[in-house]
């Protein structure tokens, strides 16, 4: 192992149902991964997140993302909006 950022290899063994525990490798509980199996049997797990369709559409619009980043960099542009009270009854 040449890369000092790599963790040491750990032998894992599947249980009767073919499962392994990723906790021994430092995986946090309830983590999500994309899994791929190569023809040689290598299993690759890549950390994954799930986002909503709306967030995906927003992040796919570079002009909007740039506008949001620019506005966040300049909080003095914020304007307070007066809200009308909601009628009760």
One Martini backbone bead per residue (centre of mass of N, CA, C, O) as a GRO file, in nm:
protein
   89
    1UNK     BB    1   0.090   0.041   0.029
    2UNK     BB    2   0.140   0.380  -0.078
    3UNK     BB    3  -0.102   0.527   0.033
    4UNK     BB    4  -0.155   0.711   0.330
    5UNK     BB    5  -0.487   0.735   0.300
    6UNK     BB    6  -0.514   0.449   0.337
    7UNK     BB    7  -0.658   0.179   0.455
    8UNK     BB    8  -0.645  -0.105   0.587
    9UNK     BB    9  -0.693  -0.416   0.531
   10UNK     BB   10  -0.998  -0.612   0.578
   11UNK     BB   11  -1.130  -0.898   0.679
   12UNK     BB   12  -1.427  -1.028   0.540
   13UNK     BB   13  -1.735  -1.207   0.621
   14UNK     BB   14  -1.990  -1.376   0.528
   15UNK     BB   15  -2.287  -1.470   0.593
   16UNK     BB   16  -2.554  -1.678   0.535
   17UNK     BB   17  -2.672  -1.412   0.354
   18UNK     BB   18  -2.416  -1.233   0.238
   19UNK     BB   19  -2.320  -1.048   0.468
   20UNK     BB   20  -2.172  -0.733   0.576
   21UNK     BB   21  -1.986  -0.529   0.789
   22UNK     BB   22  -1.908  -0.174   0.775
   23UNK     BB   23  -1.815  -0.087   1.061
   24UNK     BB   24  -1.516  -0.193   1.043
   25UNK     BB   25  -1.470   0.051   0.813
   26UNK     BB   26  -1.641   0.319   0.933
   27UNK     BB   27  -1.933   0.310   0.896
   28UNK     BB   28  -2.213   0.467   0.924
   29UNK     BB   29  -2.509   0.467   1.021
   30UNK     BB   30  -2.724   0.485   0.750
   31UNK     BB   31  -2.563   0.458   0.506
   32UNK     BB   32  -2.493   0.539   0.162
   33UNK     BB   33  -2.458   0.336  -0.143
   34UNK     BB   34  -2.294   0.259  -0.432
   35UNK     BB   35  -2.298  -0.043  -0.620
   36UNK     BB   36  -2.030  -0.250  -0.764
   37UNK     BB   37  -1.973  -0.524  -0.994
   38UNK     BB   38  -1.721  -0.688  -1.121
   39UNK     BB   39  -1.621  -0.952  -1.313
   40UNK     BB   40  -1.392  -1.026  -1.079
   41UNK     BB   41  -1.568  -0.944  -0.794
   42UNK     BB   42  -1.548  -0.657  -0.743
   43UNK     BB   43  -1.641  -0.435  -0.482
   44UNK     BB   44  -1.796  -0.110  -0.509
   45UNK     BB   45  -1.816   0.169  -0.287
   46UNK     BB   46  -2.015   0.471  -0.295
   47UNK     BB   47  -2.097   0.746  -0.176
   48UNK     BB   48  -2.437   0.861  -0.100
   49UNK     BB   49  -2.708   1.073  -0.206
   50UNK     BB   50  -3.033   1.215  -0.151
   51UNK     BB   51  -3.241   1.401  -0.370
   52UNK     BB   52  -3.453   1.603  -0.487
   53UNK     BB   53  -3.586   1.708  -0.776
   54UNK     BB   54  -3.576   2.007  -0.709
   55UNK     BB   55  -3.275   2.019  -0.631
   56UNK     BB   56  -3.169   1.911  -0.898
   57UNK     BB   57  -3.276   2.142  -1.072
   58UNK     BB   58  -3.126   2.365  -0.930
   59UNK     BB   59  -2.828   2.241  -0.963
   60UNK     BB   60  -2.870   2.243  -1.294
   61UNK     BB   61  -2.858   2.570  -1.253
   62UNK     BB   62  -2.594   2.773  -1.279
   63UNK     BB   63  -2.720   3.058  -1.257
   64UNK     BB   64  -2.871   3.013  -0.990
   65UNK     BB   65  -2.634   2.926  -0.817
   66UNK     BB   66  -2.472   3.187  -0.859
   67UNK     BB   67  -2.684   3.378  -0.739
   68UNK     BB   68  -2.694   3.253  -0.458
   69UNK     BB   69  -2.393   3.284  -0.388
   70UNK     BB   70  -2.387   3.592  -0.422
   71UNK     BB   71  -2.606   3.656  -0.207
   72UNK     BB   72  -2.456   3.514   0.033
   73UNK     BB   73  -2.201   3.712   0.007
   74UNK     BB   74  -2.450   3.951   0.038
   75UNK     BB   75  -2.640   4.025   0.310
   76UNK     BB   76  -2.708   4.334   0.257
   77UNK     BB   77  -2.947   4.253   0.046
   78UNK     BB   78  -3.140   4.197   0.244
   79UNK     BB   79  -3.500   4.170   0.284
   80UNK     BB   80  -3.768   4.266   0.465
   81UNK     BB   81  -4.072   4.098   0.504
   82UNK     BB   82  -4.398   4.166   0.537
   83UNK     BB   83  -4.639   3.997   0.720
   84UNK     BB   84  -4.945   3.890   0.722
   85UNK     BB   85  -5.175   3.804   0.915
   86UNK     BB   86  -5.341   3.523   1.003
   87UNK     BB   87  -5.645   3.426   0.997
   88UNK     BB   88  -5.869   3.338   1.250
   89UNK     BB   89  -6.139   3.073   1.247
   0.00000   0.00000   0.00000
